[in-house]
Amino acid sequence: MYSRRITAAILALASVSVITACGDDDDDPIGTGNDNTTVRFFNATSGGLSLDIAENGTVGTGNANIGFGLASSCTRVNNTNPQLAVRTANSTTSLPGFAPAFAAGGTYTVLVTGTQAAPVFTTLNDQFTTPTTGNAAVRIVNATTSATTGTGSWDIYVNPGATLGTPNATAVGRTTASTYLTVPAGQANTIRLTNTGQTTAQLNIAVPSLTSGTVSTIVVTDAATGSTTLRTFTLPACT
């Protein structure tokens, strides 16, 4: 009888171990630790290319058929093994050259430019300092290509006057982002782009009233076919 009780106890413990192991696999399907990093993608490619973003082979909600000027959902991944693939929409064909490097606890926007045959992936760190009371913050991403005339880099002015003075950010080149620029909350603001070292406006961006403490990213791309006005797309911060 005593021997039977010991055997039953061992079997019970073994059953608990199996259940626990299955639970760990469910929580951590890639086996490298919990998801600890947030990533989203922005499509600024040329040629009308739409994208799917697959994680561990699955295209999740908000990550399918992402057209030009659109962003994927903010997706949680593991920084050391994100298992992300950028695909041509509605296919299993991954675009070449995507080799991300993320830090644990980070938040990133991956800017996708170039073409289907020669895509360019630029990882932008979305880390920011919360704006002080009464202020918001805006960052400008230069997603233009050589199709846009000019030097390819911009000086940036926040709410410029008749005399521009010192730019708030300088020499923001293609596939790069400015720092987060402070703007007054609760009012409309204007952000002016000029070619680096020049004063002629390339674009005046009307920024609607923002809530105090919030942060936004404005991606600037080439003009649409038949137009000369650069296009802008606003992305709120991932939460």
N, C-alpha and C positions, 0 to 999 in steps of 0.2 A: 504493500500500500504506500509506504514512504517513497519507494522508488518511482511509483506511478505519479505521485505528487510532484516530484522533482522534474520528471519528464514533461508533465503538463505545464509547469512553470517555464521551462526552457522553450517549449513550443509557443507559449503566449508571448514571451519576450521576442522571439524570432518574428512573430506576426507583427508586433509593434514596430520592429526595425524595418520590415518591408514597407509598411504603410508610411513611415517617416521618410524613407528613401524616395518613394513615389511622390510624396508631397514636395520634397526638395527639387525633384526633376521638374515638376509643374511650375514651381516658382522661378526656376532658373533653367530654362530649356536649352541654353547654349553652354551651360556648365562652366561659366567663367566668372560668376558673381552676379549680383543684382544689376539691373539697368540703372546707370548712375549718371548719364549724360543726355542732354536734350539736343536734338538736331532737326533742322528743317532745310528744305531745298527751295531755291528760287530759279525759275526757268527764264534765262535771258539769252537763249540760243538763237541762232540764225536759221532761216530756212523752214519755218513753220513746224519745227519739231516739238512734239508733246512727249512727256516723260511719265514713267511709272517709277515709284520708289519702292523697292522690295526689301523687307527685313526678314532674314532667315527664310527667303524664298517666297514670302507672302506679301502681297500688296494690300496694305491696310486701308481703312477708311480715311479719305482725304489725301491719299497718296497715289491715286490713279488718274491718268490722262491729264497731267498738269501742263497746260498750254503756256505759251509765251506770256510773261508778265504775271504769272500766278506762282503761289508758293504751296508747298506741301504742308501737311499738318506738322505740328511740333511732336516729334517722335522720341521716346525714351529708348536708349540703347546702352549697351555695355561699352565703355570706352576702349577696352583692350581688344574686344572682338565684336564690333558692332554688327557684323553680318549684313551690311547694307549693299545694295546694288542699284545703280541708276540704269533704267532700261528704256528703250524705245517703247512708247505706250502700246499696250495690248500685245506685247510680245515677251519672249523670254531672253531677248538679245540685250546683253548689258553693254553700255557704252564703255569704250576702253579708257584706261588711265585713271580710274577713280581709286585712290589709295589714301583714305582719310587718316588723320592723326588727331585724336581727341584726348583731352585730359579729363580725369574723373571729376564729376561735379560741375562740368562746364556746360555752356549753352552756345550753340553754333548755328550760323546760317551758311550753307554751302551754295555759293553762286555758280550756276552752270552757264557758261558762255561757249562761244565757238559753234561748231557744226556737229552733225551726227558722226561724220567721219573723223573729225578732229575736235572733240569737246575739250573744254578747259574747266577744271574744277578749282574754285578758290574758296578756302575755308575761312570764314570771318568769325572772330571771337565776339560774341554778343555781350560779354561781361560789361557791366556799367555800374556807376555809382548813382544811387537814387538821387534825383534832383532835389535841391533844397525847397522848402515850402514856398509856394507861389511861382515855382518854375517847372518846366518840363524839359525834355531833351530830345534832340533830333540828330540822327546820323545820316550822312549822304553816302551812297554807294555808287561809284562810277562804273556802270556796266555798258558803256559805249564801246564801239569798235572803230576801226580805221575808216568805216563808212561815214563817221561823223567828222566833219572838217574841224581843224583846230589843232592845238598842241597835244590834245589827249589828256591833259591834266588841268585841274581847276583850282582857283582860289575861291573861297566861300565866305560870303558876308551874311550876317544875320541882321535883319531890319536895317538895311543900308540907308544912309541919308544922302543928301545932295553931294557931299564929299565922302567918299568911301572910307577913307582912313585905313586902318590895319585889318587885313582879313582875319576871320575867326579860325580859318583852316587854310593851309597852303599846299599847293602841288599834290592834289589828290588825283593820282593817276588811274588809268584803266584797271579794272578788276581789283581796286582797293577801296577802302572805306575811310571816311573822315573819322575824327574823334566824335564823341557825343557832344553836340553843341547845345548850350543852354538857351532856351527861349522862354519869354514870359508866358505863364499859363493864363487861361481865361481870356485870351484875345487872339485875333488873327495875326499871323506873323509872315514875313517875307524872307526867303532865303535866295540870295543871288549867287549865280555861278559865273565866273569870268575865266577866260584862259589865263593860266598862271603868269603873273607879272603884268597883266593887262587890266584895263578898267571897263572895257565894253562888255555889257551883259550878254552872256550866252543863253541864260535862262533865269527867269524870276519864278520861284516856286512859291505859290500861295499855300501856306500851312494853316489849316483851320484851327480854331481854338482848341487847345489841349488841356486836359485835366492836370492839376498840379501833381507832380511826382511821377508822371507817366513818361514812357520812353517809346519812340518810334524810329523806324528805319525807312528812309525814302530811297528807292532804287531808281536811278536815272539811266534810261536806255536810248538807243538810236531812235530817230524819228520814224514814224510809219512811212511806208511807201507813198510818195506823192506829197509829203509834208517836210518841212524843215524844222519843226518844233520837237525838241527832245521830249520823250515820254517819261512820266513819273508814276511810281507804284509805291504805296505806303504799306508797311508791315508793322503791326503792333509787336511788342515784345512777347516772346513765348512765356507762358506762365505755368 
